[in-house]
Each structure stands twice: as structure tokens, then as C-alpha cells.
Amino acid sequence: MEPLRIHGVGMRTFKTALAVALCAAIYYFVGRSPAFSCIGVIFGMGYNLEDARKNGGNRLFGTIIGGVVGVLLFKFYLVFVPDGHHTLLLVPLVFIGTIILIMACQAFWVGGVQPGGVVLCILLFNTPAATYIDYAMNRVFDTAVGVLLALVISYFFPRGWMQMWPERYRGMKKHAREAFSQVALHHPPSRKRFHH
């Protein structure tokens, strides 16, 4: 059996933790639960800005598509079951909803199936009838905030930003030495003596 290896804290880990903490702090002062926004940060963070755009897009567009499909299906469900309690009618609805979700994600944002599926299932099976629209709207809003924060942190702390400064310093030092040696070659120091 191999021994357990503990890795150091990498840049992506640091950025994710920083963004989650900032998100929680912002929501604390607004007086709102940061849970889904922090989840949006964690799903949205990438190892660079392009990866963060892709991950964040998956989460955000999946949440939007899953929310729209879930709200429409649950609204249809309430026509037959006005109090929203669980019946077997939810089984064919989740089947149809999953097909619609996958087709919509293939048309608009391929990576959105998994997060969209989460929202769809929560809306159909775990949201009270009185709050299903509010739930969907809040979930989209909080996810958008989290994804946006992940993008901002990825922008300000690009991959390799810590290594970038020593490399730049070495490059400037080398350039300064080369420039000085060029000046010294073309303009040798004068040997004139000054007499008083």
C-alpha cells in the first residue's frame, strides 16, 4: 500500500479558497446565505482565466437551463397536483425534463448538463410549491455572483503569477548587465588625469 501523499497548497487551491472567503464575506454583509454562491465559485474556478470561463459557463448556463426547464415542468405538474406533493407523475416529468435539458445544453452550452440536472431535480423533488420560482431565480443569481467572483480572482491572479516576478527580475537584471556591457564596450572609461 502506498503511503498517503499530502500535496502543498497550489495556486488554484489558494485562489479558490480566497474567492470562497470573499464570497462568504460579501454575503455576510448583505445578510444572505452564501452557500450556492460559494458553490458557484468552487465549480467556476479554473487553473487560468480561460479554464475559469469554461467551468463558470458550465455552472451558470447549466443552472439557467435547468432552472427554466424545472420551473416549466413544475408549473405543469401543479396543474394536476396543486399542492405540489410527490406523486408518480414526477417520474415521467423528470424523464422528459432530462431529455429537454440535455438537448437544450447541446444547443446552447454543452458542459451545462450536470449542474442543470442538479437544479432540475431539486426543483422537481425538493422545492415547496410556494417557492419553486423564487428558488430558481435565487439559484441563478447566486451562481452568477459566484462565477463572476471566480472570474475576477482568476483575472487578477493568473496562473504562474508568483513565478512571474522572480523571472521578470532575473530578466531585467540580465538586460541591465547586457546594456551596461554594451555601453562599456562602445565608451571605454577615460584615462585622463585631472590636475589641480
N, C-alpha and C positions, 0 to 999 in steps of 0.2 A: 504494500500500500504506500502510495506516495505521500510525503509529508505535506501538510497544509501550507500553501504559499500565500503570504499576505503581500499584496501589491501596495506601492506607495500611492499617495494622493496625486492623481494626474490632473492635467489642466481641465479636461471635460468634467471630472468629478468636482473640482473647485468651482467651475462656472455654474454647474447645475445647483450645487449647494448654495452658492451666492444668490442665484436667481430665485430659488425657492424661499430663502430667508427674506429677500427683498419683497417678494410677493406677499408673504405672510405678514410682514410689517405694514405694507400698504393697506392690506385688507383689515388689519387690526385697527388702524386709524379711521377706516371707513365704517367699521362696525359690521362687517360681513364675513361669513365663513370663507377662508381661503382654499378649502380642500380641492375643489375642481380646478381652480386656477393654478394651484401648485402642481396638480396632476398634469395640466397643460404644459407647464414649464418642463417637467421631467420628461414627458413624451416629446416635447418640442426641441429640446437641447440637442445639438449636434456637435461633432468634433470641429466643424468650421461653419461659416455662415451659410454656405450652400447646403450643407447637410441639415442645418437647423431649419432652413426654409422648407426642405423636403419633409422632415419629420413634423415640423409645426403645421405644414399644409395638410399632411395626412390626418393629424389630430383635429384641426379646425374644420376642414371641409368634410371629413367623416362625421364629425359631431353635427354639423349643419344638415347634411343629407339624412343622417339617421334621425335627427330631431324632426325634420319635415315629414319623413315617411312615418315615423312613430306617431306624431300628432294627428296626421290624417287618418291613419288606421284606427287609433284610439277614438277619435271623433266618430268614425263609422261604427265602432264597437258600442259606443254609448247610445246609438240609435236603438240597438237591440237589448242592451243591458244598461239602463240609465244610471244605476247606482255604481257601476264600474266593478262589481265584484267578479272574481275569476270564474269563468265557465270554459267549457271545451271549445267555444268559438274562438278563443285566443290561439288555439293550435293552428288552424288553417290561416289565421291572420299573421302569425309570426312566420309561417312558411312563405306566404305571399310577400310579406314585408321584407324578408331576407332576399328574395329574388329581385324585388324592386330596388332594394338598397345596393346590391351587387351590380345590377345593370346601370343604376344612376352613377355609382362610383366609377365604373368602367368608362362612362361617358364624360364625367367631369373631373374626377381625381381618383386614380386607381388605388392609391395607398390608403384611402379612407374607409375601406370595408370594416376593418377590426374596430376602430373607435366608433364608427357609425353603428355597428352591430351592438355595441355596449349600450349606446343611448337608446336604440330601438327596443332592446329587450327590457331595459329599465322602465321605459315609458309604458310598454305593454303589460309588464308583470309586477311592477313595484312602485307605481306612482298613483296616489289617490286621484280619483276622478275630478275633484275640485281644483287640483293644482297641476295637472299634466302640461298645460300650455306654459304656465309660469316656470315649471321645471325645465322644459325645453329651452325657453328663452334665457333663463339664468345659466343653464349649462353652456349654451353657445357663447354668451357674454363672458363668463369666467374662463372658458377655454381660450377665447380670443385674447384676453388680458394675459394669460399665462404664456401663450405662444408668442405674443408681442414682446413680453419681457425676455423670453429666451432668445429671440432675435436681437434685441438690443444688447444683451450681455455678450452674445456671440460676436456682434459687430465691434464692441469696444475691447473685447479680449479675444482676438483671433488666435487660431492655432499657432503655437510657437512664439507667442508674444514675449514670453520670458527669455527664450533663447535669442530672440531678435536683438536685444540690447547689447549683450556681450559681442555678438557677431558684428554689429554696427560699430561698436567701439574699436574692435580689432581692425576693421576695415578702414576707419578714419585714421587710426594710428599708422597703419601701413601706408595709406595715401599721404599722410603728412611726412613720413620718412622719405618716401619716393620724391615728393615735391621738394623737400629740403636738399636731398642729394642732387637733384637736377639743378637747383639754384647754386649749390656749391660747385658743381662742375662748370657751369657757364660763367660764374662770377667768383673766381677764387679770392680768398681774402687778400687784401692789400698788404704788402710788406713794408710800406713806407713807415719811416720812423718820424715821430713828431719831436721837433727840437723846441726847446724853450728859449 
